[in-house]
Amino acid sequence: MVWAGVSADSRTNLIFVPQGVKIDSQTYRELVLEPEIASAGEKLFQNHPWTYQQDSAPAHASKVSQSWFREQNIDFISKDEWPPSSPDLNPLDYSVWANLESRACAKSHKSLESLKVSLLSEWQKIPQEELRKAVHQFRSRLTSVIHKKGGYIE
């Protein structure tokens, strides 16, 4: 599994979860939240207010993860505020991952290490304007989901 974060003006590093590691709340906290989120927030937004967006995957919605954000005083969309099945609202899910996959997998890879190298390289090559467009689609997508009463949108 790979984790990343984006904003209209920047991106985080890719974080690779070791093969075979199950992402539970503790793993999510240790591999993503603690080492990356606070520093990523500073990097991506400097002194501007920001809100961390994550979906309702079990590791994200867990008490451990939700408590961590509160303890760190990081504004986030809580599990109670996030629709249950909503990849339609996550810029990474509705745009960025497919783009990265098509770039990184344009040629086949004989090893996991080769794939990682390709992902890292292609991640940096995605123009920031593409990420900005994906992030800016959020409001219109949110409006569409509201009009569909939480239903799926294209």
Secondary structure, 3 states (H helix, E strand, C coil): CEECCECCCCECCCEECCCCCCCCHHHHHHHHHHHHHHHHHHHHHCCCCCCECCCCCHHHHCHHHHHHHHHCCCCECCCCCCCCCCHHHCHHHHHHHHHHHHHHCCCCCCCHHHHHHHHHHHHHHCCHHHHHHHHHCHHHHHHHHHHCCCCCCC
